[in-house]
Amino acid sequence: MRKGDLVRVHGGLLSTAPIALVLDSRGTSRVENYEKLRVLWVNGPRVGKQNWEPAYNLERVLAK
């Protein structure tokens, strides 16, 4: 996933899963075994909040 992609919580329903915009990414390190994404939540309970989320917990939203 790259900067500017829309992502949602993995496995959530399309109509109810919170959606976020990817602002930045941080690769894996020796301490952390997974990539992290800094996201801005655009809907759901955390709307307007920014935080780092593990990439494995999110999936990209594809527009039709």
Secondary structure, DSSP 8 states (H G I E B T S, - for coil): --TT-EEEETT--TTTS-EEEEEEEE---SS--S-EEEEEE-SSTTTT-EEEEEGGGEEE----
